[in-house]
Amino acid sequence: MSKTWYLYILECAGGRLYTGIALDVEARYKAHAEGRGAKFTRSFPPSRVVLVQSFPNRSEASKAEHALKQLSPAEKRKLAET
């Protein structure tokens, strides 16, 4: 049985957005906040999670992540508001 994967968007310092995938969003957020996450979030620490979507497997989550990363920041913000 596959584990549920999550796509998430973090709002970071300076109003920047970071998109990623994880099995445990809470643990991943903590890693980002403590400087153990992506290089981007070490430079721009996260302030909050603005979107979380679940997917049945890593492949589907990765495809959604790629599609989301093609959007502009304004489009990502609009998606997070819905």
N, C-alpha and C positions, 0 to 999 in steps of 0.2 A: 504494500500500500504506500502511495506517495504521501509525502508530508505537504502540508499547505505552505506555500510561499507567499510573501507579501511584497507588494510594490509600495514604496512610501516616498513622500516629498517632505523635506524639512525646510523650514524657513530659517535662514542663517543670518549672521551679522551683516549689516548693511542692506538688509532686505533681499539678499540673494537666496536662490532656491537650490537645493541639492536633491537629486533623485537617486534612489537605490532600491535594492531588493534584499530581503532577509527572511529567515525562518522565524525570528523573534524580533519584532520591531522595537520593543521596549529595550531589550539588551543591546541592540545595534545603536539605538539613540544614545544610550548611556556611553557606549564605546566612543561614538562621535563626540559627545559632550566632554569626555575625559581626555580627548586628544589621541585616542587609540584607533580612530576610524580612518576615513579617507584623507588624503593629503588636503583636499579642498576644505574639509571641515576642521582641519587643524588651523588653517588660515582664517576661516570664517565659521566660528563655532555656532552650532544650532541653537535656536531659541525655542522652537516648538515643532511638532509634527502637524502638517496641514492636510495631509491626505494619506489614507491607507486603503489598499484594495487587495483582496485575497485571490490567489490563483491555485489551481490543483497541483501544479508541479513547477519546478524551476524553469523549465523551457518556456512555459506560457508567461511566467513572470518576467523572464528576460526579454521576450518579444514585446511585451507591454512596456517595459522599461525603455527599450530602444525607441519605440514609437513615441513615448512621452518625451524623451530627450530631443526629438526632432521639433517639438513645439517651442514657441517663444515663451519667455517668462510670463508675459501677459496671458497667453493661452493657458499656461499651467496654473496660474492664479485663478483664472475663470473656472477651470476644471475643479480646482480644490474647493471653490465656493459652492458647487452643486452637490 
